[in-house]
């Protein structure tokens, strides 16, 4: 169904295959790993859920790997530049 979280408006060709979403798995991860209720998870937008899951994966890797946090360099984008 959704092969990408965000749609690239410049690229109209879908080069990836659509796969169905497993809502039971999403609910499980949202409730047991992220700490939300079933109702909260089912009312979330997929993009928000995916962003929170990515943040959880970074935290999980830090806790299990016993590594140090590394600051990610974010590119500054000027509001005057054209994307």
Phi and psi restraints in degrees (range 20) as a CNS / XPLOR table:
assign (resid 1 and name C) (resid 2 and name N)
       (resid 2 and name CA) (resid 2 and name C) 1.0 -114.8 20.0 2
assign (resid 2 and name N) (resid 2 and name CA)
       (resid 2 and name C) (resid 3 and name N) 1.0 111.2 20.0 2
assign (resid 2 and name C) (resid 3 and name N)
       (resid 3 and name CA) (resid 3 and name C) 1.0 -91.2 20.0 2
assign (resid 3 and name N) (resid 3 and name CA)
       (resid 3 and name C) (resid 4 and name N) 1.0 -19.5 20.0 2
assign (resid 3 and name C) (resid 4 and name N)
       (resid 4 and name CA) (resid 4 and name C) 1.0 -136.8 20.0 2
assign (resid 4 and name N) (resid 4 and name CA)
       (resid 4 and name C) (resid 5 and name N) 1.0 149.7 20.0 2
assign (resid 4 and name C) (resid 5 and name N)
       (resid 5 and name CA) (resid 5 and name C) 1.0 -71.7 20.0 2
assign (resid 5 and name N) (resid 5 and name CA)
       (resid 5 and name C) (resid 6 and name N) 1.0 -44.0 20.0 2
assign (resid 5 and name C) (resid 6 and name N)
       (resid 6 and name CA) (resid 6 and name C) 1.0 -120.0 20.0 2
assign (resid 6 and name N) (resid 6 and name CA)
       (resid 6 and name C) (resid 7 and name N) 1.0 142.0 20.0 2
assign (resid 6 and name C) (resid 7 and name N)
       (resid 7 and name CA) (resid 7 and name C) 1.0 -92.8 20.0 2
assign (resid 7 and name N) (resid 7 and name CA)
       (resid 7 and name C) (resid 8 and name N) 1.0 129.8 20.0 2
assign (resid 7 and name C) (resid 8 and name N)
       (resid 8 and name CA) (resid 8 and name C) 1.0 -83.2 20.0 2
assign (resid 8 and name N) (resid 8 and name CA)
       (resid 8 and name C) (resid 9 and name N) 1.0 116.3 20.0 2
assign (resid 8 and name C) (resid 9 and name N)
       (resid 9 and name CA) (resid 9 and name C) 1.0 -71.0 20.0 2
assign (resid 9 and name N) (resid 9 and name CA)
       (resid 9 and name C) (resid 10 and name N) 1.0 -23.9 20.0 2
assign (resid 9 and name C) (resid 10 and name N)
       (resid 10 and name CA) (resid 10 and name C) 1.0 -78.4 20.0 2
assign (resid 10 and name N) (resid 10 and name CA)
       (resid 10 and name C) (resid 11 and name N) 1.0 -21.9 20.0 2
assign (resid 10 and name C) (resid 11 and name N)
       (resid 11 and name CA) (resid 11 and name C) 1.0 -109.7 20.0 2
assign (resid 11 and name N) (resid 11 and name CA)
       (resid 11 and name C) (resid 12 and name N) 1.0 104.9 20.0 2
assign (resid 11 and name C) (resid 12 and name N)
       (resid 12 and name CA) (resid 12 and name C) 1.0 -89.3 20.0 2
assign (resid 12 and name N) (resid 12 and name CA)
       (resid 12 and name C) (resid 13 and name N) 1.0 -17.6 20.0 2
assign (resid 12 and name C) (resid 13 and name N)
       (resid 13 and name CA) (resid 13 and name C) 1.0 -82.2 20.0 2
assign (resid 13 and name N) (resid 13 and name CA)
       (resid 13 and name C) (resid 14 and name N) 1.0 127.4 20.0 2
assign (resid 13 and name C) (resid 14 and name N)
       (resid 14 and name CA) (resid 14 and name C) 1.0 -90.8 20.0 2
assign (resid 14 and name N) (resid 14 and name CA)
       (resid 14 and name C) (resid 15 and name N) 1.0 106.1 20.0 2
assign (resid 14 and name C) (resid 15 and name N)
       (resid 15 and name CA) (resid 15 and name C) 1.0 -91.9 20.0 2
assign (resid 15 and name N) (resid 15 and name CA)
       (resid 15 and name C) (resid 16 and name N) 1.0 -0.1 20.0 2
assign (resid 15 and name C) (resid 16 and name N)
       (resid 16 and name CA) (resid 16 and name C) 1.0 -113.8 20.0 2
assign (resid 16 and name N) (resid 16 and name CA)
       (resid 16 and name C) (resid 17 and name N) 1.0 157.4 20.0 2
assign (resid 16 and name C) (resid 17 and name N)
       (resid 17 and name CA) (resid 17 and name C) 1.0 -87.7 20.0 2
assign (resid 17 and name N) (resid 17 and name CA)
       (resid 17 and name C) (resid 18 and name N) 1.0 141.2 20.0 2
assign (resid 17 and name C) (resid 18 and name N)
       (resid 18 and name CA) (resid 18 and name C) 1.0 -78.7 20.0 2
assign (resid 18 and name N) (resid 18 and name CA)
       (resid 18 and name C) (resid 19 and name N) 1.0 135.4 20.0 2
assign (resid 18 and name C) (resid 19 and name N)
       (resid 19 and name CA) (resid 19 and name C) 1.0 -124.4 20.0 2
assign (resid 19 and name N) (resid 19 and name CA)
       (resid 19 and name C) (resid 20 and name N) 1.0 144.4 20.0 2
assign (resid 19 and name C) (resid 20 and name N)
       (resid 20 and name CA) (resid 20 and name C) 1.0 -68.1 20.0 2
assign (resid 20 and name N) (resid 20 and name CA)
       (resid 20 and name C) (resid 21 and name N) 1.0 150.7 20.0 2
assign (resid 20 and name C) (resid 21 and name N)
       (resid 21 and name CA) (resid 21 and name C) 1.0 -89.0 20.0 2
assign (resid 21 and name N) (resid 21 and name CA)
       (resid 21 and name C) (resid 22 and name N) 1.0 133.3 20.0 2
assign (resid 21 and name C) (resid 22 and name N)
       (resid 22 and name CA) (resid 22 and name C) 1.0 -91.7 20.0 2
assign (resid 22 and name N) (resid 22 and name CA)
       (resid 22 and name C) (resid 23 and name N) 1.0 94.8 20.0 2
assign (resid 22 and name C) (resid 23 and name N)
       (resid 23 and name CA) (resid 23 and name C) 1.0 -67.9 20.0 2
assign (resid 23 and name N) (resid 23 and name CA)
       (resid 23 and name C) (resid 24 and name N) 1.0 -28.3 20.0 2
assign (resid 23 and name C) (resid 24 and name N)
       (resid 24 and name CA) (resid 24 and name C) 1.0 -65.8 20.0 2
assign (resid 24 and name N) (resid 24 and name CA)
       (resid 24 and name C) (resid 25 and name N) 1.0 -41.1 20.0 2
assign (resid 24 and name C) (resid 25 and name N)
       (resid 25 and name CA) (resid 25 and name C) 1.0 -66.4 20.0 2
assign (resid 25 and name N) (resid 25 and name CA)
       (resid 25 and name C) (resid 26 and name N) 1.0 -42.0 20.0 2
assign (resid 25 and name C) (resid 26 and name N)
       (resid 26 and name CA) (resid 26 and name C) 1.0 -60.6 20.0 2
assign (resid 26 and name N) (resid 26 and name CA)
       (resid 26 and name C) (resid 27 and name N) 1.0 -42.4 20.0 2
assign (resid 26 and name C) (resid 27 and name N)
       (resid 27 and name CA) (resid 27 and name C) 1.0 -65.3 20.0 2
assign (resid 27 and name N) (resid 27 and name CA)
       (resid 27 and name C) (resid 28 and name N) 1.0 -42.0 20.0 2
assign (resid 27 and name C) (resid 28 and name N)
       (resid 28 and name CA) (resid 28 and name C) 1.0 -60.2 20.0 2
assign (resid 28 and name N) (resid 28 and name CA)
       (resid 28 and name C) (resid 29 and name N) 1.0 -49.6 20.0 2
assign (resid 28 and name C) (resid 29 and name N)
       (resid 29 and name CA) (resid 29 and name C) 1.0 -64.2 20.0 2
assign (resid 29 and name N) (resid 29 and name CA)
       (resid 29 and name C) (resid 30 and name N) 1.0 -43.6 20.0 2
assign (resid 29 and name C) (resid 30 and name N)
       (resid 30 and name CA) (resid 30 and name C) 1.0 -62.8 20.0 2
assign (resid 30 and name N) (resid 30 and name CA)
       (resid 30 and name C) (resid 31 and name N) 1.0 -37.3 20.0 2
assign (resid 30 and name C) (resid 31 and name N)
       (resid 31 and name CA) (resid 31 and name C) 1.0 -82.9 20.0 2
assign (resid 31 and name N) (resid 31 and name CA)
       (resid 31 and name C) (resid 32 and name N) 1.0 -48.7 20.0 2
assign (resid 31 and name C) (resid 32 and name N)
       (resid 32 and name CA) (resid 32 and name C) 1.0 -86.5 20.0 2
assign (resid 32 and name N) (resid 32 and name CA)
       (resid 32 and name C) (resid 33 and name N) 1.0 -29.8 20.0 2
assign (resid 32 and name C) (resid 33 and name N)
       (resid 33 and name CA) (resid 33 and name C) 1.0 -102.3 20.0 2
assign (resid 33 and name N) (resid 33 and name CA)
       (resid 33 and name C) (resid 34 and name N) 1.0 -38.9 20.0 2
assign (resid 33 and name C) (resid 34 and name N)
       (resid 34 and name CA) (resid 34 and name C) 1.0 -93.9 20.0 2
assign (resid 34 and name N) (resid 34 and name CA)
       (resid 34 and name C) (resid 35 and name N) 1.0 -18.1 20.0 2
assign (resid 34 and name C) (resid 35 and name N)
       (resid 35 and name CA) (resid 35 and name C) 1.0 87.2 20.0 2
assign (resid 35 and name N) (resid 35 and name CA)
       (resid 35 and name C) (resid 36 and name N) 1.0 19.1 20.0 2
assign (resid 35 and name C) (resid 36 and name N)
       (resid 36 and name CA) (resid 36 and name C) 1.0 -93.3 20.0 2
assign (resid 36 and name N) (resid 36 and name CA)
       (resid 36 and name C) (resid 37 and name N) 1.0 164.0 20.0 2
assign (resid 36 and name C) (resid 37 and name N)
       (resid 37 and name CA) (resid 37 and name C) 1.0 -82.1 20.0 2
assign (resid 37 and name N) (resid 37 and name CA)
       (resid 37 and name C) (resid 38 and name N) 1.0 165.5 20.0 2
assign (resid 37 and name C) (resid 38 and name N)
       (resid 38 and name CA) (resid 38 and name C) 1.0 -59.2 20.0 2
assign (resid 38 and name N) (resid 38 and name CA)
       (resid 38 and name C) (resid 39 and name N) 1.0 -42.8 20.0 2
assign (resid 38 and name C) (resid 39 and name N)
       (resid 39 and name CA) (resid 39 and name C) 1.0 -64.4 20.0 2
assign (resid 39 and name N) (resid 39 and name CA)
       (resid 39 and name C) (resid 40 and name N) 1.0 -41.3 20.0 2
assign (resid 39 and name C) (resid 40 and name N)
       (resid 40 and name CA) (resid 40 and name C) 1.0 -63.6 20.0 2
assign (resid 40 and name N) (resid 40 and name CA)
       (resid 40 and name C) (resid 41 and name N) 1.0 -41.8 20.0 2
assign (resid 40 and name C) (resid 41 and name N)
       (resid 41 and name CA) (resid 41 and name C) 1.0 -65.4 20.0 2
assign (resid 41 and name N) (resid 41 and name CA)
       (resid 41 and name C) (resid 42 and name N) 1.0 -43.2 20.0 2
assign (resid 41 and name C) (resid 42 and name N)
       (resid 42 and name CA) (resid 42 and name C) 1.0 -70.8 20.0 2
assign (resid 42 and name N) (resid 42 and name CA)
       (resid 42 and name C) (resid 43 and name N) 1.0 -19.1 20.0 2
assign (resid 42 and name C) (resid 43 and name N)
       (resid 43 and name CA) (resid 43 and name C) 1.0 -95.3 20.0 2
assign (resid 43 and name N) (resid 43 and name CA)
       (resid 43 and name C) (resid 44 and name N) 1.0 -2.4 20.0 2
assign (resid 43 and name C) (resid 44 and name N)
       (resid 44 and name CA) (resid 44 and name C) 1.0 -76.8 20.0 2
assign (resid 44 and name N) (resid 44 and name CA)
       (resid 44 and name C) (resid 45 and name N) 1.0 148.3 20.0 2
assign (resid 44 and name C) (resid 45 and name N)
       (resid 45 and name CA) (resid 45 and name C) 1.0 -72.0 20.0 2
assign (resid 45 and name N) (resid 45 and name CA)
       (resid 45 and name C) (resid 46 and name N) 1.0 148.4 20.0 2
assign (resid 45 and name C) (resid 46 and name N)
       (resid 46 and name CA) (resid 46 and name C) 1.0 -62.0 20.0 2
assign (resid 46 and name N) (resid 46 and name CA)
       (resid 46 and name C) (resid 47 and name N) 1.0 -38.0 20.0 2
assign (resid 46 and name C) (resid 47 and name N)
       (resid 47 and name CA) (resid 47 and name C) 1.0 -61.7 20.0 2
assign (resid 47 and name N) (resid 47 and name CA)
       (resid 47 and name C) (resid 48 and name N) 1.0 -41.4 20.0 2
assign (resid 47 and name C) (resid 48 and name N)
       (resid 48 and name CA) (resid 48 and name C) 1.0 -64.8 20.0 2
assign (resid 48 and name N) (resid 48 and name CA)
       (resid 48 and name C) (resid 49 and name N) 1.0 -44.9 20.0 2
assign (resid 48 and name C) (resid 49 and name N)
       (resid 49 and name CA) (resid 49 and name C) 1.0 -61.1 20.0 2
assign (resid 49 and name N) (resid 49 and name CA)
       (resid 49 and name C) (resid 50 and name N) 1.0 -43.7 20.0 2
assign (resid 49 and name C) (resid 50 and name N)
       (resid 50 and name CA) (resid 50 and name C) 1.0 -65.6 20.0 2
assign (resid 50 and name N) (resid 50 and name CA)
       (resid 50 and name C) (resid 51 and name N) 1.0 -39.2 20.0 2
assign (resid 50 and name C) (resid 51 and name N)
       (resid 51 and name CA) (resid 51 and name C) 1.0 -63.9 20.0 2
assign (resid 51 and name N) (resid 51 and name CA)
       (resid 51 and name C) (resid 52 and name N) 1.0 -42.0 20.0 2
assign (resid 51 and name C) (resid 52 and name N)
       (resid 52 and name CA) (resid 52 and name C) 1.0 -68.4 20.0 2
assign (resid 52 and name N) (resid 52 and name CA)
       (resid 52 and name C) (resid 53 and name N) 1.0 -35.7 20.0 2
assign (resid 52 and name C) (resid 53 and name N)
       (resid 53 and name CA) (resid 53 and name C) 1.0 -67.4 20.0 2
assign (resid 53 and name N) (resid 53 and name CA)
       (resid 53 and name C) (resid 54 and name N) 1.0 -39.0 20.0 2
assign (resid 53 and name C) (resid 54 and name N)
       (resid 54 and name CA) (resid 54 and name C) 1.0 -62.6 20.0 2
assign (resid 54 and name N) (resid 54 and name CA)
       (resid 54 and name C) (resid 55 and name N) 1.0 -40.9 20.0 2
assign (resid 54 and name C) (resid 55 and name N)
       (resid 55 and name CA) (resid 55 and name C) 1.0 -65.2 20.0 2
assign (resid 55 and name N) (resid 55 and name CA)
       (resid 55 and name C) (resid 56 and name N) 1.0 -38.4 20.0 2
assign (resid 55 and name C) (resid 56 and name N)
       (resid 56 and name CA) (resid 56 and name C) 1.0 -63.2 20.0 2
assign (resid 56 and name N) (resid 56 and name CA)
       (resid 56 and name C) (resid 57 and name N) 1.0 -42.3 20.0 2
assign (resid 56 and name C) (resid 57 and name N)
       (resid 57 and name CA) (resid 57 and name C) 1.0 -62.2 20.0 2
assign (resid 57 and name N) (resid 57 and name CA)
       (resid 57 and name C) (resid 58 and name N) 1.0 -38.8 20.0 2
assign (resid 57 and name C) (resid 58 and name N)
       (resid 58 and name CA) (resid 58 and name C) 1.0 -64.0 20.0 2
assign (resid 58 and name N) (resid 58 and name CA)
       (resid 58 and name C) (resid 59 and name N) 1.0 -45.0 20.0 2
assign (resid 58 and name C) (resid 59 and name N)
       (resid 59 and name CA) (resid 59 and name C) 1.0 -64.5 20.0 2
assign (resid 59 and name N) (resid 59 and name CA)
       (resid 59 and name C) (resid 60 and name N) 1.0 -41.7 20.0 2
assign (resid 59 and name C) (resid 60 and name N)
       (resid 60 and name CA) (resid 60 and name C) 1.0 -63.1 20.0 2
assign (resid 60 and name N) (resid 60 and name CA)
       (resid 60 and name C) (resid 61 and name N) 1.0 -43.8 20.0 2
assign (resid 60 and name C) (resid 61 and name N)
       (resid 61 and name CA) (resid 61 and name C) 1.0 -63.8 20.0 2
assign (resid 61 and name N) (resid 61 and name CA)
       (resid 61 and name C) (resid 62 and name N) 1.0 -35.8 20.0 2
assign (resid 61 and name C) (resid 62 and name N)
       (resid 62 and name CA) (resid 62 and name C) 1.0 -65.5 20.0 2
assign (resid 62 and name N) (resid 62 and name CA)
       (resid 62 and name C) (resid 63 and name N) 1.0 -44.9 20.0 2
assign (resid 62 and name C) (resid 63 and name N)
       (resid 63 and name CA) (resid 63 and name C) 1.0 -68.7 20.0 2
assign (resid 63 and name N) (resid 63 and name CA)
       (resid 63 and name C) (resid 64 and name N) 1.0 -40.8 20.0 2
assign (resid 63 and name C) (resid 64 and name N)
       (resid 64 and name CA) (resid 64 and name C) 1.0 -82.3 20.0 2
assign (resid 64 and name N) (resid 64 and name CA)
       (resid 64 and name C) (resid 65 and name N) 1.0 -30.4 20.0 2
assign (resid 64 and name C) (resid 65 and name N)
       (resid 65 and name CA) (resid 65 and name C) 1.0 -86.5 20.0 2
assign (resid 65 and name N) (resid 65 and name CA)
       (resid 65 and name C) (resid 66 and name N) 1.0 -12.0 20.0 2
assign (resid 65 and name C) (resid 66 and name N)
       (resid 66 and name CA) (resid 66 and name C) 1.0 52.8 20.0 2
assign (resid 66 and name N) (resid 66 and name CA)
       (resid 66 and name C) (resid 67 and name N) 1.0 40.4 20.0 2
assign (resid 66 and name C) (resid 67 and name N)
       (resid 67 and name CA) (resid 67 and name C) 1.0 -95.7 20.0 2
assign (resid 67 and name N) (resid 67 and name CA)
       (resid 67 and name C) (resid 68 and name N) 1.0 -177.8 20.0 2
assign (resid 67 and name C) (resid 68 and name N)
       (resid 68 and name CA) (resid 68 and name C) 1.0 -101.0 20.0 2
assign (resid 68 and name N) (resid 68 and name CA)
       (resid 68 and name C) (resid 69 and name N) 1.0 150.0 20.0 2
assign (resid 68 and name C) (resid 69 and name N)
       (resid 69 and name CA) (resid 69 and name C) 1.0 -70.1 20.0 2
assign (resid 69 and name N) (resid 69 and name CA)
       (resid 69 and name C) (resid 70 and name N) 1.0 136.9 20.0 2
assign (resid 69 and name C) (resid 70 and name N)
       (resid 70 and name CA) (resid 70 and name C) 1.0 -116.6 20.0 2
assign (resid 70 and name N) (resid 70 and name CA)
       (resid 70 and name C) (resid 71 and name N) 1.0 127.8 20.0 2
assign (resid 70 and name C) (resid 71 and name N)
       (resid 71 and name CA) (resid 71 and name C) 1.0 -70.3 20.0 2
assign (resid 71 and name N) (resid 71 and name CA)
       (resid 71 and name C) (resid 72 and name N) 1.0 130.5 20.0 2
assign (resid 71 and name C) (resid 72 and name N)
       (resid 72 and name CA) (resid 72 and name C) 1.0 -82.2 20.0 2
assign (resid 72 and name N) (resid 72 and name CA)
       (resid 72 and name C) (resid 73 and name N) 1.0 136.2 20.0 2
assign (resid 72 and name C) (resid 73 and name N)
       (resid 73 and name CA) (resid 73 and name C) 1.0 -83.9 20.0 2
assign (resid 73 and name N) (resid 73 and name CA)
       (resid 73 and name C) (resid 74 and name N) 1.0 121.8 20.0 2
assign (resid 73 and name C) (resid 74 and name N)
       (resid 74 and name CA) (resid 74 and name C) 1.0 -104.1 20.0 2
assign (resid 74 and name N) (resid 74 and name CA)
       (resid 74 and name C) (resid 75 and name N) 1.0 132.0 20.0 2
assign (resid 74 and name C) (resid 75 and name N)
       (resid 75 and name CA) (resid 75 and name C) 1.0 -73.3 20.0 2
assign (resid 75 and name N) (resid 75 and name CA)
       (resid 75 and name C) (resid 76 and name N) 1.0 132.0 20.0 2
assign (resid 75 and name C) (resid 76 and name N)
       (resid 76 and name CA) (resid 76 and name C) 1.0 -83.4 20.0 2
assign (resid 76 and name N) (resid 76 and name CA)
       (resid 76 and name C) (resid 77 and name N) 1.0 129.1 20.0 2
assign (resid 76 and name C) (resid 77 and name N)
       (resid 77 and name CA) (resid 77 and name C) 1.0 -112.0 20.0 2
assign (resid 77 and name N) (resid 77 and name CA)
       (resid 77 and name C) (resid 78 and name N) 1.0 123.4 20.0 2
assign (resid 77 and name C) (resid 78 and name N)
       (resid 78 and name CA) (resid 78 and name C) 1.0 -72.1 20.0 2
assign (resid 78 and name N) (resid 78 and name CA)
       (resid 78 and name C) (resid 79 and name N) 1.0 142.0 20.0 2
assign (resid 78 and name C) (resid 79 and name N)
       (resid 79 and name CA) (resid 79 and name C) 1.0 -72.0 20.0 2
assign (resid 79 and name N) (resid 79 and name CA)
       (resid 79 and name C) (resid 80 and name N) 1.0 -12.7 20.0 2
assign (resid 79 and name C) (resid 80 and name N)
       (resid 80 and name CA) (resid 80 and name C) 1.0 -91.3 20.0 2
assign (resid 80 and name N) (resid 80 and name CA)
       (resid 80 and name C) (resid 81 and name N) 1.0 -14.9 20.0 2
assign (resid 80 and name C) (resid 81 and name N)
       (resid 81 and name CA) (resid 81 and name C) 1.0 -79.2 20.0 2
assign (resid 81 and name N) (resid 81 and name CA)
       (resid 81 and name C) (resid 82 and name N) 1.0 151.9 20.0 2
assign (resid 81 and name C) (resid 82 and name N)
       (resid 82 and name CA) (resid 82 and name C) 1.0 -94.8 20.0 2
assign (resid 82 and name N) (resid 82 and name CA)
       (resid 82 and name C) (resid 83 and name N) 1.0 131.1 20.0 2
